[in-house]
Amino acid sequence: MRKIIVLIIFMFFFKSGFSQNSDIDSLSIQLAFQNADTSKVNTSLKLIEKLYEINDFDRALKYIIESEKLSSTLDYKKGIAEIIYYKSLIYAQKNDYINAINGYKKSKDIFNQLKDTLGVAKVNNSIGVIEINRGNYIKGLQYSLSAIKELEKRNLKNDLRLAYSNLAKAYYNIKDYDASIEFYLKALHIQESLNDKKGIDISNSQLAELYSMKKEYRKSIDYYEKVLANNPTNNDSIQSIIYPKLGGEYLQFNDYDNATRYLEQGLNINRRINNKQGLLASLINLGNLNLQQNKLAIAEVQILEAGDIAKETNNRTELLKHYKLMKALDSIRNKFDKAFVWQRKYYDLKNSLIENNASSNEDTIEESELDLSLNFDQKLSQEDNNVTKKAEISKTKKDLDRLQLIFYALLATLAIVSTFLILIYIKRNSSLKYAQELEEKNIKIELQNEAFQEQTKHLENVNHVKDKLFSIISHDLKDSLSSINSFIDLLKDGSLTRAEFDNLIPELSENANNASLLLFNLLNWSKSQMQSLKPSPSLFDVQEIFEGKVRLIEQRLESKGIELIDHSLRDFAYADRSMVEIVIQNLLANALKFSKKGDTITISNHISNGHCIISVADTGIGIPKQNIEKLFKNNTFTTVGTNNEKGTGLGLSICKELVELNGGKIWVESTVNVGSTFYVQLPKSKPTN
């Protein structure tokens, strides 16, 4: 009876056509009446594939969850691998990179066990798509190229269409234009056979652009006209892009009639739909056209408008063309002083673009350099494992060598600081003598009395610097170095067992980190007091600094029972990197110092009003309101930590000076017994004068 019902339902859907929705409904009904065996899993996979093709990901995930349970119960390996693969495809569509990659690797392992080379090839191609879309072009090429032979052997057009397009995109971005053309042509052939109208337009447009870059303008025109032929009805979104480019290509042949026709149509369409980029391309090419025809007044209006749009949209390539055309225009008018200015702007921008292209060309690679086997990534993992084993063998010896190196480095740093202090002392004595002579000569001159008072105050500050430095060195720094020295003596005498050695390493590491941070603060505070502290700004990744500084306090976090939450993002700031490192290290040390067991420290960064904002938050003991105003003062202010940790009181005043030297600012928000958050604002680019 059940078979009859199913047959009737199938006959109904057969008569209603072969549309995609009918296929999905048919498979859904078939699935409902099937026994819980491998055939049900296979039917579910067909249904999941159909749902994926129409982007119904939520519904597909429901079938994936049920099928995954059934496949696991049946121990149906092929079904498990296919289900994990489709789940990863959906993760990739939702931009969940981590889950997608993890799923691909799991399914690939099972496909390898089953010796399913097609399954492995599909996984490699999918990973390649993700990596190329994320800008990891070399890695993406490795995966996609390793899959091509297997996909071509099976003539899987849908997979090949995706693989060829992504390979073409990757080669374009690493400036290998010949390879990019090769794969766009292959993609176009597949797209035409599948009647993929959108894909055909993209491939034709990209081929036109590539041939234009290679100065093969006739081929470029042919492919642009194919895009228009593929869209015979008036389509503003297509024509607004193609008309200005096609007109520019005809201009290369001095075919002014066709160039004028396409450029004017492109200008009108782009003005109507307010498409800035299309309007920019139309104006630049029309300005060039009218310049060549000696219509200087019209050309000037068009070129100047193009320049304004190029600056507004930050289109540096078109801005370069604007400078070149303005130079030519003023030269024709014999305004050579203005032409010289445009020429200088042109070459400055051109050199900047060349430098950027040079840095991006570092990613170029020959296909012969890549391992194109299906399981190339497993070979790399095996090599990494061998290296790890060798590193573990020599770890114990390196630990001891590292500790000795830290000790000697601290001694050398102490010697430098001592020399620096002696110079301060000598300078102080010299300054005092000068002040006394000045006082004797000018005691009766009332107008110079104010200058004398300022000099005396300066000398008192220098004396305070000396006294403070000697006090810190005789107490805090001496304690840290004495602890390290005692540990080295025990090592030399052989008095420590291996267990005792391992137990003491965290304490020694903490002492070394404390001494290092103290020396950083002492050196920079002393230099700031002598007004010799100057930044050397550059562009750097804030997340890298967080990663390095968190590693320094991992042991102390663990020993105090404090959790660190990392919300940092890859973002760039323009400042002195070493100074920012000192600021972040001080803020992390303070957060750790005033947090207790069970508290959390959260680090993060974000963009606000064109600035990079860094924050270090803790759920520690907080800061009383009356103490907040004292934190960033030049005079030192300090309190003991939750484990009676001592401090010099220099940290936050140094942070304030270093941040302000780099054109930023620092502030704090705090509530007693709730916690504190310190914020640092830094510029993202070099300030313009």
Buried (B, 14 or more C-beta within 10 A) or exposed (E): EEEEEBEEBEEEBEEEEEEEEBBBBBBBBBBEEBEEEBEBBBBBBBBBBBBBEEEEBEBBBEBBEBBBEBBEEBEBBBBBBBBBBBBBBBBBEEEBBEBBBBBBBBBBBBBBEEEBBBBBBBBBBBBBBBBBBEEBBBBBBBBBBBBBEBBBEBEBBEBBBBBBBBBBBBBBBBBBBEBBBBBBEBBBBBBEEEEBEEBBBBBBBBBBBBBBBEEEBEBBBBBBBBBBEBBEEEBEEBBBBBBBBBBBBBBBEEBBEBBBBBBBBBBBBBBEEEBEBBBBBBBBBBBBBBBBEEBEEBBBBBBBBBBEBBEEBEBBEBBBBBBBBBBBBBBEEEEEEBBEBBBEBBEEBBEEEEEEEEEEEEBEBEEEEBEBEBBBBEEEEEEEEEEEEEEEEEEEEEEEEEBEEBBEEBEEBBEEBEEBBEEBBEBBEEBBEEBEEBBEEBEEEEEBEEEBEEBBEEBEEBBBBBEBBEEBBEEBBEBBBEBBEEBBEBBEEEEBEEEEBEEBBBBBBBBBBBBBBBBBBBBBBBBBBBEEBEBEBEEBBBBEBBEEBBEBBEBBBEBBEBEBEEEBEEBBBBBBBBBBBBBBBBBBBBBBBBBBEEBBBBBBBEEEEEBBBBBBBBBBBBBEEEEBEBBBEEEBBBBEBBEEBBBBBBBBBBBBBBBEBBBBEBBBEBEEEEBBBBBBBBBBEEEEE
